[in-house]
Amino acid sequence: MSAVAHERPISNSPSQEDILLEGFLSLHSPEGFRAELIEGEIIVAPPPDGDHEDYIGLLIDQVGRHSTVHMQVSGGKGLRLVSGGLCPKNHVIPDATFAPMELRLFRGAPSWMDPQGVAMVAEVTSTKPDQDRIAKRHCYARAAIPLYLLVDRERSQVSIFSRPLRDEYTEVHLAPFGQPLALPDPFGFELDTKDFL
């Protein structure tokens, strides 16, 4: 009588998602480029154009001058977002990340930090606007980031998404460039978009 060997599955083999994440985290982007892992896809973006940076500068300036809560801002902070639903394991770098200054949220944070304590993230559309309009919106909502501000250059409008629930924000307000857009607390002021024209 002969013995038959039975194959057993390897119990600790990494999943495709784990392999992708490991590859992403070891990726070395060319200088000035930034890599993000969004909905299971690695996106490598070139440095932003001048108009993109102008919009971000205008936003940061107004938040600094008018916000009811003193905010700290980062233009390159990596966020590790909650996976699941429409948002698998993701690592995103918003164009701007705002947090109350009193929290000093960025001090001592790792390269990829959890978004707990972030008050608002902002994106300005660029070469792949649907990443900002759809994919990142779902991921930011799933991560329970209270506010998501989107400057949509192609549509010439600014939107503020609020009240996250699961993979979506349940409230959205928008204004065409040139019209004010009310930012809720803790910002508590009207964003002037005249200079966005």
Beta strands, then each sheet from edge to edge (+ up, - down):
strand 1: 34-38
strand 2: 41-45
strand 3: 71-74
strand 4: 78-81
strand 5: 90-92
strand 6: 96-100
strand 7: 112-113
strand 8: 120-124
strand 9: 147-152
strand 10: 157-165
strand 11: 168-176
strand 12: 181-183
strand 13: 189-191
sheet 1: 1+ 2-
sheet 2: 3+ 6- 8+ 9+ 10- 11+
sheet 3: 5+ 4- 7-
sheet 4: 12+ 13-
end
